[in-house]
Amino acid sequence: MVPRGGGGPARRRPGVPVRVAVPVAVVAPAPDDGLELLTTGVEVGVADDRRVTEPGPTILALIPAHDEAPRIGAVVRAAAAHLPVLVVDDGSRDGTAEAAEAAGAMVLRQQPNQGKGAALRAGFARAIAEGALAVVTLDGDGQHDPAELPRFVAAERERPGELIVGRRDFARMPLVRRLSNTAGTIVLSTAVGHWIPDNQSGYRLVGRRLMAEMLGSREDGFAFEVEMIAVSLREGWPIRWVPISTIYGEERSHIRPLHHLREFIGVSRRARKIVRGGGR
């Protein structure tokens, strides 16, 4: 279990790097973790006057991205109109990190490609170190509309919480995705004993306590986002949903429904174990 809490930014002399007081698990990654911060003079777990302010950003937009160079700049610029932006480049080879940085984002580079869960963990660690109370995660491919970021912020301001999930309209999805998401909703809701209307939406607000808990996750893929739900249920933290746009391009889905369903049943069983206090 990762210790909860984490104090505010330390007092410092201008221009002198300081180590931020954060939970024990939030430390600079070991050399073989493959994580690099693309901001000169700043290391993971270390802050300087160019990036950390007192008391620090309350909410960050966190964007995990892999090979999204053609799209990431527009997403960053749109998100930055509402919140400071942190991009975690997950092993891209197409200049995603450079495009995001040019658009104004703070960027972490993760090598090699480790999956969305690993990218989110790295972003959570950095956000906690920056003093953020929450992040709003969204995808870098344009599937989530940055103009809807204020919905999450308003919901958190109205009633602070650890998890606020963007709920999509399944009826507006392509058929294969609609069937997959509907089946996933039924399977997970049955497994954990709570109605979970959208468990795979990556557009969500994640509070500081939940971020700290998720640093101990071993999941690297889509199961990471399911685990967030399971941990919230175990801890008794209310989960809320806000409506978001359902956006899909012309790309062909690579989902294999039966394979995905079998895999998701396993994920749901692990989620049930977490909810019942059985650990990860």
Contacts in CASP RR format, 6 or more apart in sequence:
PFRMAT RR
TARGET T0000
AUTHOR 0000-0000-0000
METHOD contacts of the structure
MODEL  1
MVPRGGGGPARRRPGVPVRVAVPVAVVAPAPDDGLELLTTGVEVGVADDR
RVTEPGPTILALIPAHDEAPRIGAVVRAAAAHLPVLVVDDGSRDGTAEAA
EAAGAMVLRQQPNQGKGAALRAGFARAIAEGALAVVTLDGDGQHDPAELP
RFVAAERERPGELIVGRRDFARMPLVRRLSNTAGTIVLSTAVGHWIPDNQ
SGYRLVGRRLMAEMLGSREDGFAFEVEMIAVSLREGWPIRWVPISTIYGE
ERSHIRPLHHLREFIGVSRRARKIVRGGGR
1 213 0 8 1.000
2 23 0 8 1.000
2 24 0 8 1.000
2 25 0 8 1.000
2 212 0 8 1.000
2 213 0 8 1.000
2 215 0 8 1.000
2 216 0 8 1.000
3 23 0 8 1.000
3 24 0 8 1.000
3 25 0 8 1.000
3 212 0 8 1.000
4 23 0 8 1.000
4 209 0 8 1.000
4 212 0 8 1.000
4 213 0 8 1.000
5 23 0 8 1.000
5 208 0 8 1.000
5 209 0 8 1.000
5 212 0 8 1.000
6 21 0 8 1.000
6 22 0 8 1.000
6 23 0 8 1.000
6 128 0 8 1.000
6 208 0 8 1.000
6 212 0 8 1.000
7 21 0 8 1.000
7 22 0 8 1.000
7 131 0 8 1.000
8 20 0 8 1.000
8 21 0 8 1.000
8 55 0 8 1.000
8 56 0 8 1.000
8 131 0 8 1.000
9 18 0 8 1.000
9 20 0 8 1.000
9 21 0 8 1.000
9 47 0 8 1.000
9 52 0 8 1.000
9 53 0 8 1.000
9 54 0 8 1.000
9 55 0 8 1.000
9 56 0 8 1.000
9 131 0 8 1.000
10 18 0 8 1.000
10 19 0 8 1.000
10 20 0 8 1.000
10 21 0 8 1.000
12 18 0 8 1.000
12 49 0 8 1.000
14 49 0 8 1.000
15 48 0 8 1.000
15 49 0 8 1.000
16 48 0 8 1.000
17 41 0 8 1.000
17 42 0 8 1.000
17 46 0 8 1.000
17 47 0 8 1.000
17 48 0 8 1.000
18 46 0 8 1.000
18 47 0 8 1.000
18 48 0 8 1.000
19 45 0 8 1.000
19 46 0 8 1.000
19 47 0 8 1.000
20 45 0 8 1.000
20 46 0 8 1.000
20 47 0 8 1.000
20 52 0 8 1.000
20 129 0 8 1.000
20 130 0 8 1.000
20 131 0 8 1.000
22 45 0 8 1.000
22 125 0 8 1.000
22 128 0 8 1.000
22 129 0 8 1.000
22 131 0 8 1.000
23 128 0 8 1.000
23 212 0 8 1.000
23 215 0 8 1.000
25 125 0 8 1.000
25 212 0 8 1.000
25 215 0 8 1.000
25 216 0 8 1.000
26 45 0 8 1.000
26 125 0 8 1.000
26 128 0 8 1.000
26 129 0 8 1.000
26 212 0 8 1.000
26 215 0 8 1.000
27 45 0 8 1.000
28 43 0 8 1.000
28 44 0 8 1.000
28 45 0 8 1.000
28 46 0 8 1.000
29 35 0 8 1.000
29 44 0 8 1.000
29 122 0 8 1.000
34 110 0 8 1.000
34 111 0 8 1.000
34 112 0 8 1.000
35 44 0 8 1.000
35 108 0 8 1.000
35 109 0 8 1.000
35 110 0 8 1.000
35 111 0 8 1.000
35 122 0 8 1.000
36 108 0 8 1.000
36 109 0 8 1.000
36 110 0 8 1.000
36 111 0 8 1.000
37 43 0 8 1.000
37 44 0 8 1.000
37 106 0 8 1.000
37 107 0 8 1.000
37 108 0 8 1.000
37 109 0 8 1.000
37 126 0 8 1.000
38 89 0 8 1.000
38 97 0 8 1.000
38 101 0 8 1.000
38 107 0 8 1.000
38 108 0 8 1.000
38 109 0 8 1.000
39 50 0 8 1.000
39 51 0 8 1.000
39 101 0 8 1.000
39 106 0 8 1.000
39 107 0 8 1.000
41 48 0 8 1.000
42 48 0 8 1.000
42 50 0 8 1.000
42 51 0 8 1.000
44 108 0 8 1.000
44 122 0 8 1.000
44 125 0 8 1.000
44 126 0 8 1.000
44 129 0 8 1.000
45 125 0 8 1.000
45 126 0 8 1.000
45 129 0 8 1.000
46 129 0 8 1.000
47 129 0 8 1.000
47 130 0 8 1.000
51 106 0 8 1.000
51 130 0 8 1.000
52 130 0 8 1.000
52 131 0 8 1.000
55 131 0 8 1.000
56 130 0 8 1.000
56 131 0 8 1.000
56 132 0 8 1.000
57 83 0 8 1.000
57 84 0 8 1.000
57 130 0 8 1.000
57 131 0 8 1.000
57 132 0 8 1.000
58 132 0 8 1.000
58 133 0 8 1.000
58 134 0 8 1.000
59 83 0 8 1.000
59 132 0 8 1.000
59 133 0 8 1.000
59 134 0 8 1.000
59 135 0 8 1.000
59 136 0 8 1.000
59 153 0 8 1.000
59 156 0 8 1.000
59 205 0 8 1.000
60 83 0 8 1.000
60 84 0 8 1.000
60 85 0 8 1.000
60 86 0 8 1.000
60 127 0 8 1.000
60 130 0 8 1.000
60 132 0 8 1.000
60 134 0 8 1.000
60 135 0 8 1.000
60 136 0 8 1.000
61 79 0 8 1.000
61 80 0 8 1.000
61 82 0 8 1.000
61 83 0 8 1.000
61 84 0 8 1.000
61 85 0 8 1.000
61 86 0 8 1.000
61 135 0 8 1.000
61 136 0 8 1.000
61 138 0 8 1.000
61 146 0 8 1.000
61 149 0 8 1.000
62 86 0 8 1.000
62 88 0 8 1.000
62 120 0 8 1.000
62 123 0 8 1.000
62 124 0 8 1.000
62 127 0 8 1.000
62 135 0 8 1.000
62 136 0 8 1.000
62 137 0 8 1.000
62 138 0 8 1.000
63 72 0 8 1.000
63 75 0 8 1.000
63 76 0 8 1.000
63 79 0 8 1.000
63 85 0 8 1.000
63 86 0 8 1.000
63 87 0 8 1.000
63 88 0 8 1.000
63 100 0 8 1.000
63 105 0 8 1.000
63 137 0 8 1.000
63 138 0 8 1.000
63 139 0 8 1.000
63 140 0 8 1.000
64 87 0 8 1.000
64 88 0 8 1.000
64 90 0 8 1.000
64 116 0 8 1.000
64 117 0 8 1.000
64 119 0 8 1.000
64 120 0 8 1.000
64 123 0 8 1.000
64 137 0 8 1.000
64 139 0 8 1.000
64 140 0 8 1.000
65 72 0 8 1.000
65 87 0 8 1.000
65 88 0 8 1.000
65 89 0 8 1.000
65 90 0 8 1.000
65 92 0 8 1.000
65 96 0 8 1.000
65 100 0 8 1.000
65 119 0 8 1.000
65 139 0 8 1.000
65 140 0 8 1.000
65 141 0 8 1.000
66 89 0 8 1.000
66 90 0 8 1.000
66 91 0 8 1.000
66 92 0 8 1.000
66 96 0 8 1.000
66 113 0 8 1.000
66 115 0 8 1.000
66 119 0 8 1.000
67 92 0 8 1.000
67 93 0 8 1.000
67 94 0 8 1.000
67 96 0 8 1.000
68 75 0 8 1.000
68 92 0 8 1.000
68 94 0 8 1.000
68 96 0 8 1.000
68 140 0 8 1.000
68 141 0 8 1.000
69 92 0 8 1.000
69 94 0 8 1.000
69 95 0 8 1.000
69 96 0 8 1.000
69 98 0 8 1.000
69 99 0 8 1.000
71 140 0 8 1.000
71 141 0 8 1.000
71 142 0 8 1.000
72 87 0 8 1.000
72 96 0 8 1.000
72 99 0 8 1.000
72 100 0 8 1.000
72 103 0 8 1.000
72 140 0 8 1.000
73 99 0 8 1.000
73 100 0 8 1.000
73 102 0 8 1.000
73 103 0 8 1.000
74 103 0 8 1.000
74 142 0 8 1.000
75 138 0 8 1.000
75 140 0 8 1.000
75 141 0 8 1.000
75 142 0 8 1.000
75 146 0 8 1.000
76 85 0 8 1.000
76 87 0 8 1.000
76 100 0 8 1.000
76 103 0 8 1.000
76 104 0 8 1.000
76 105 0 8 1.000
77 103 0 8 1.000
77 104 0 8 1.000
78 146 0 8 1.000
78 147 0 8 1.000
79 85 0 8 1.000
79 138 0 8 1.000
79 146 0 8 1.000
79 149 0 8 1.000
80 103 0 8 1.000
80 104 0 8 1.000
80 105 0 8 1.000
81 146 0 8 1.000
82 146 0 8 1.000
82 147 0 8 1.000
82 149 0 8 1.000
82 150 0 8 1.000
82 153 0 8 1.000
83 136 0 8 1.000
83 149 0 8 1.000
83 153 0 8 1.000
84 106 0 8 1.000
85 100 0 8 1.000
85 104 0 8 1.000
85 105 0 8 1.000
85 106 0 8 1.000
86 105 0 8 1.000
86 106 0 8 1.000
86 107 0 8 1.000
86 108 0 8 1.000
86 123 0 8 1.000
86 126 0 8 1.000
86 127 0 8 1.000
86 130 0 8 1.000
86 135 0 8 1.000
87 96 0 8 1.000
87 97 0 8 1.000
87 100 0 8 1.000
87 101 0 8 1.000
87 105 0 8 1.000
87 106 0 8 1.000
87 107 0 8 1.000
87 108 0 8 1.000
88 107 0 8 1.000
88 108 0 8 1.000
88 110 0 8 1.000
88 119 0 8 1.000
88 120 0 8 1.000
88 122 0 8 1.000
88 123 0 8 1.000
88 126 0 8 1.000
89 96 0 8 1.000
89 97 0 8 1.000
89 100 0 8 1.000
89 107 0 8 1.000
89 108 0 8 1.000
89 109 0 8 1.000
89 110 0 8 1.000
90 110 0 8 1.000
90 113 0 8 1.000
90 114 0 8 1.000
90 115 0 8 1.000
90 116 0 8 1.000
90 118 0 8 1.000
90 119 0 8 1.000
91 109 0 8 1.000
91 110 0 8 1.000
91 111 0 8 1.000
91 112 0 8 1.000
91 113 0 8 1.000
91 114 0 8 1.000
92 113 0 8 1.000
97 107 0 8 1.000
97 109 0 8 1.000
100 107 0 8 1.000
101 107 0 8 1.000
106 126 0 8 1.000
108 122 0 8 1.000
108 123 0 8 1.000
108 126 0 8 1.000
110 118 0 8 1.000
110 119 0 8 1.000
110 122 0 8 1.000
114 220 0 8 1.000
115 220 0 8 1.000
115 221 0 8 1.000
116 220 0 8 1.000
116 221 0 8 1.000
116 222 0 8 1.000
116 224 0 8 1.000
116 225 0 8 1.000
117 217 0 8 1.000
117 219 0 8 1.000
117 220 0 8 1.000
117 221 0 8 1.000
117 224 0 8 1.000
117 225 0 8 1.000
118 220 0 8 1.000
118 221 0 8 1.000
120 137 0 8 1.000
120 214 0 8 1.000
120 224 0 8 1.000
121 214 0 8 1.000
121 215 0 8 1.000
121 216 0 8 1.000
121 217 0 8 1.000
121 224 0 8 1.000
123 135 0 8 1.000
124 135 0 8 1.000
124 206 0 8 1.000
124 211 0 8 1.000
124 212 0 8 1.000
124 214 0 8 1.000
124 215 0 8 1.000
125 215 0 8 1.000
127 135 0 8 1.000
127 211 0 8 1.000
128 208 0 8 1.000
128 211 0 8 1.000
128 212 0 8 1.000
132 208 0 8 1.000
133 207 0 8 1.000
133 208 0 8 1.000
134 156 0 8 1.000
134 205 0 8 1.000
134 206 0 8 1.000
134 207 0 8 1.000
134 208 0 8 1.000
134 211 0 8 1.000
135 205 0 8 1.000
135 206 0 8 1.000
135 207 0 8 1.000
135 211 0 8 1.000
136 149 0 8 1.000
136 152 0 8 1.000
136 153 0 8 1.000
136 203 0 8 1.000
136 204 0 8 1.000
136 205 0 8 1.000
136 206 0 8 1.000
137 202 0 8 1.000
137 203 0 8 1.000
137 204 0 8 1.000
137 205 0 8 1.000
137 206 0 8 1.000
138 144 0 8 1.000
138 146 0 8 1.000
138 149 0 8 1.000
138 202 0 8 1.000
138 203 0 8 1.000
139 202 0 8 1.000
139 203 0 8 1.000
142 247 0 8 1.000
143 247 0 8 1.000
143 248 0 8 1.000
144 202 0 8 1.000
144 203 0 8 1.000
144 244 0 8 1.000
144 245 0 8 1.000
144 247 0 8 1.000
145 244 0 8 1.000
145 245 0 8 1.000
145 247 0 8 1.000
148 203 0 8 1.000
148 244 0 8 1.000
148 245 0 8 1.000
151 242 0 8 1.000
151 243 0 8 1.000
151 244 0 8 1.000
152 164 0 8 1.000
152 166 0 8 1.000
152 203 0 8 1.000
152 204 0 8 1.000
152 205 0 8 1.000
152 242 0 8 1.000
153 205 0 8 1.000
155 164 0 8 1.000
155 205 0 8 1.000
155 240 0 8 1.000
155 242 0 8 1.000
156 164 0 8 1.000
156 205 0 8 1.000
159 240 0 8 1.000
161 205 0 8 1.000
161 207 0 8 1.000
161 237 0 8 1.000
161 238 0 8 1.000
161 240 0 8 1.000
162 206 0 8 1.000
162 207 0 8 1.000
162 209 0 8 1.000
162 210 0 8 1.000
162 232 0 8 1.000
162 235 0 8 1.000
162 237 0 8 1.000
163 204 0 8 1.000
163 205 0 8 1.000
163 206 0 8 1.000
163 207 0 8 1.000
163 210 0 8 1.000
163 228 0 8 1.000
163 229 0 8 1.000
163 232 0 8 1.000
163 237 0 8 1.000
163 239 0 8 1.000
163 240 0 8 1.000
164 204 0 8 1.000
164 205 0 8 1.000
164 239 0 8 1.000
164 240 0 8 1.000
164 241 0 8 1.000
164 242 0 8 1.000
165 198 0 8 1.000
165 201 0 8 1.000
165 202 0 8 1.000
165 203 0 8 1.000
165 204 0 8 1.000
165 229 0 8 1.000
165 239 0 8 1.000
165 240 0 8 1.000
165 241 0 8 1.000
165 242 0 8 1.000
166 198 0 8 1.000
166 201 0 8 1.000
166 202 0 8 1.000
166 203 0 8 1.000
166 204 0 8 1.000
166 241 0 8 1.000
166 242 0 8 1.000
166 243 0 8 1.000
166 244 0 8 1.000
167 197 0 8 1.000
167 198 0 8 1.000
167 201 0 8 1.000
167 241 0 8 1.000
167 242 0 8 1.000
167 243 0 8 1.000
167 244 0 8 1.000
168 181 0 8 1.000
168 198 0 8 1.000
168 201 0 8 1.000
168 244 0 8 1.000
168 245 0 8 1.000
168 246 0 8 1.000
169 243 0 8 1.000
169 246 0 8 1.000
170 178 0 8 1.000
170 181 0 8 1.000
170 182 0 8 1.000
170 198 0 8 1.000
170 246 0 8 1.000
171 178 0 8 1.000
172 246 0 8 1.000
173 181 0 8 1.000
173 246 0 8 1.000
173 248 0 8 1.000
174 248 0 8 1.000
174 253 0 8 1.000
176 253 0 8 1.000
176 255 0 8 1.000
176 257 0 8 1.000
177 248 0 8 1.000
177 253 0 8 1.000
177 255 0 8 1.000
179 257 0 8 1.000
180 255 0 8 1.000
180 257 0 8 1.000
180 260 0 8 1.000
180 261 0 8 1.000
181 198 0 8 1.000
181 200 0 8 1.000
183 257 0 8 1.000
183 261 0 8 1.000
183 264 0 8 1.000
184 199 0 8 1.000
184 200 0 8 1.000
184 261 0 8 1.000
184 264 0 8 1.000
184 268 0 8 1.000
185 196 0 8 1.000
185 197 0 8 1.000
185 198 0 8 1.000
185 199 0 8 1.000
187 261 0 8 1.000
187 264 0 8 1.000
187 265 0 8 1.000
187 268 0 8 1.000
188 196 0 8 1.000
188 199 0 8 1.000
188 226 0 8 1.000
188 229 0 8 1.000
188 264 0 8 1.000
188 267 0 8 1.000
188 268 0 8 1.000
188 271 0 8 1.000
189 195 0 8 1.000
189 196 0 8 1.000
190 268 0 8 1.000
191 268 0 8 1.000
191 269 0 8 1.000
191 271 0 8 1.000
191 272 0 8 1.000
192 229 0 8 1.000
192 230 0 8 1.000
192 233 0 8 1.000
192 268 0 8 1.000
192 271 0 8 1.000
192 272 0 8 1.000
192 275 0 8 1.000
193 275 0 8 1.000
194 233 0 8 1.000
196 229 0 8 1.000
196 239 0 8 1.000
197 241 0 8 1.000
198 241 0 8 1.000
199 225 0 8 1.000
199 226 0 8 1.000
199 229 0 8 1.000
200 222 0 8 1.000
200 225 0 8 1.000
200 226 0 8 1.000
201 225 0 8 1.000
201 244 0 8 1.000
202 225 0 8 1.000
203 244 0 8 1.000
204 225 0 8 1.000
204 228 0 8 1.000
206 214 0 8 1.000
206 228 0 8 1.000
209 235 0 8 1.000
209 237 0 8 1.000
210 228 0 8 1.000
210 231 0 8 1.000
210 232 0 8 1.000
210 237 0 8 1.000
213 231 0 8 1.000
213 235 0 8 1.000
214 224 0 8 1.000
214 227 0 8 1.000
214 228 0 8 1.000
214 231 0 8 1.000
216 280 0 8 1.000
217 224 0 8 1.000
217 227 0 8 1.000
217 280 0 8 1.000
218 280 0 8 1.000
219 226 0 8 1.000
219 227 0 8 1.000
222 267 0 8 1.000
223 267 0 8 1.000
223 270 0 8 1.000
226 267 0 8 1.000
226 268 0 8 1.000
226 271 0 8 1.000
227 270 0 8 1.000
227 271 0 8 1.000
227 274 0 8 1.000
227 280 0 8 1.000
229 239 0 8 1.000
229 271 0 8 1.000
230 270 0 8 1.000
230 271 0 8 1.000
230 272 0 8 1.000
230 274 0 8 1.000
230 275 0 8 1.000
231 274 0 8 1.000
232 238 0 8 1.000
232 239 0 8 1.000
233 239 0 8 1.000
233 274 0 8 1.000
233 275 0 8 1.000
234 274 0 8 1.000
234 275 0 8 1.000
234 276 0 8 1.000
234 277 0 8 1.000
270 280 0 8 1.000
273 279 0 8 1.000
273 280 0 8 1.000
274 280 0 8 1.000
END
